[in-house]
Each structure stands twice: as C-alpha cells, then as structure tokens.
Amino acid sequence: MEELSKCKCEACEGGVDPLSPEQYEPYVEQVPGWQVEENKQITRNLQFENFAEAMSFVNKVGDIAEDEGHHPDILIHGWNRVRITLWTHAIGGLSVNDFIVAAKIDRI
C-alpha cells in the first residue's frame, strides 16, 4: 500500500459506496491518533501551548485542504485545542481521500 501522505485526493462526486470497516481498517492503521466515529468519519483532537500555535496549525490544515480539494470540519475550542473531522460528504461516509488528508495533516 502506497504511503498515504504521498497520494493525491481524487474528486468524489458521489455514486460510490463509502468504505466498509474492512476496507478502511488498513488506512486507520496508517494514521495513528485518528479515531473512527460511527463508521462514517475520522477525528483527531490536538492540544497546543497557546492560541497562536493552534491558529498556525489550523492555517496549515487549510492549506492542505485547499491543495487536495478535500476540506475537513475544524473546531477551535478552549483557546488551545483543535478538533479535526474528516469524511466524504458526497458519499456520506469515509473514502480514501479522508485518510490521505489525515496523513498529510499528521506531517505538520
């Protein structure tokens, strides 16, 4: 399996099924720290030293999302905490794109 952080997201306009647990499990192993929720999204919670570091991280995530054309939900809370949630909206569940973006976020 190719390293996810070296892959590029492919546009998904729907019409395909989301990944099943059997299909997404190998990808989960490649993005430690991410949790699958309800078999339809992956999330990661991070904590930073201060608000400025949290915002810097969020801006870098935004750059990745724009480059990949695949955008997470981002929540900044408690002044230094960030929650990232990924899923493929067009199919209502997980696709390889979610894991590609997660792997690229992990490289920040």
C-alpha positions as MATLAB code, in Angstrom:
seq = 'MEELSKCKCEACEGGVDPLSPEQYEPYVEQVPGWQVEENKQITRNLQFENFAEAMSFVNKVGDIAEDEGHHPDILIHGWNRVRITLWTHAIGGLSVNDFIVAAKIDRI';
ca = [
       0.000    0.000    0.000;
       1.396    3.387   -1.003;
       2.215    5.862    1.755;
      -0.922    7.947    2.175;
       0.872   11.263    2.646;
       2.337   10.894   -0.861;
      -1.054   10.294   -2.502;
      -3.319   12.906   -4.059;
      -7.055   13.130   -3.418;
      -9.321   12.288   -6.329;
     -12.549   14.211   -6.794;
     -15.582   12.386   -5.446;
     -18.979   13.469   -6.705;
     -20.878   10.556   -5.194;
     -22.202    7.478   -6.884;
     -19.867    5.176   -4.952;
     -20.294    3.490   -1.606;
     -18.373    4.669    1.440;
     -15.606    2.386    2.650;
     -16.710   -0.503    4.844;
     -14.887   -1.188    8.132;
     -12.951   -3.964    6.412;
     -11.893   -1.568    3.672;
     -10.922    1.372    5.883;
      -9.147   -0.546    8.671;
      -5.777   -0.719    6.815;
      -5.924    3.051    6.379;
      -6.734    3.649   10.056;
      -3.511    1.834   10.929;
      -1.586    4.394    8.853;
      -2.977    7.419   10.732;
      -2.403    6.769   14.443;
      -4.202    9.220   16.687;
      -7.278    9.380   14.462;
     -10.485    7.758   15.675;
     -13.303    6.357   13.542;
     -16.706    7.586   14.672;
     -19.958    5.895   13.670;
     -18.171    4.140   10.770;
     -18.524    7.350    8.772;
     -15.899    9.874    9.871;
     -12.455   10.162   11.422;
     -11.499   12.688   14.056;
      -8.418   13.857   15.857;
      -8.100   16.120   18.879;
      -4.945   18.147   19.406;
      -3.771   20.497   22.124;
      -1.272   23.333   21.705;
       0.726   25.579   24.010;
      -1.356   28.635   23.150;
      -3.929   30.131   20.818;
      -1.334   31.356   18.311;
       0.048   27.821   17.845;
      -3.474   26.428   17.445;
      -4.255   29.030   14.777;
      -0.978   28.412   12.973;
      -1.818   24.705   12.832;
      -5.337   25.404   11.564;
      -3.965   27.625    8.794;
      -1.611   24.839    7.693;
      -4.527   22.395    7.669;
      -6.416   24.868    5.488;
      -3.546   24.956    3.008;
      -3.539   21.152    2.779;
      -7.321   21.077    2.352;
      -7.181   23.592   -0.488;
      -4.323   21.745   -2.205;
      -6.229   18.468   -2.012;
      -9.707   19.833   -2.704;
     -10.941   17.928    0.356;
     -12.000   20.003    3.347;
     -12.333   18.924    6.988;
     -14.503   20.387    9.682;
     -12.250   22.301   12.070;
     -13.214   23.296   15.600;
     -11.019   25.539   17.737;
     -12.099   25.417   21.363;
     -10.760   26.115   24.827;
      -8.256   28.631   23.315;
      -5.642   25.946   22.580;
      -7.497   22.865   21.381;
      -8.352   21.831   17.839;
     -10.655   19.060   16.657;
     -10.400   17.947   13.027;
     -13.179   15.832   11.488;
     -12.934   14.266    8.049;
     -15.477   12.426    5.937;
     -16.542   12.498    2.328;
     -19.763   14.461    2.258;
     -20.735   13.349   -1.264;
     -20.999    9.714   -0.150;
     -21.962   10.230    3.495;
     -19.014    8.269    4.829;
     -15.333    7.507    4.555;
     -13.249    7.434    1.398;
      -9.521    7.094    0.822;
      -9.411   10.896    0.493;
     -10.150   11.264    4.203;
      -7.134    9.182    5.121;
      -4.887   10.968    2.618;
      -5.713   14.342    4.168;
      -5.337   12.915    7.688;
      -1.872   11.592    6.819;
      -0.853   14.961    5.391;
      -2.161   16.751    8.491;
      -0.074   14.397   10.630;
       3.054   15.628    8.829;
       2.525   19.222   10.033;
];
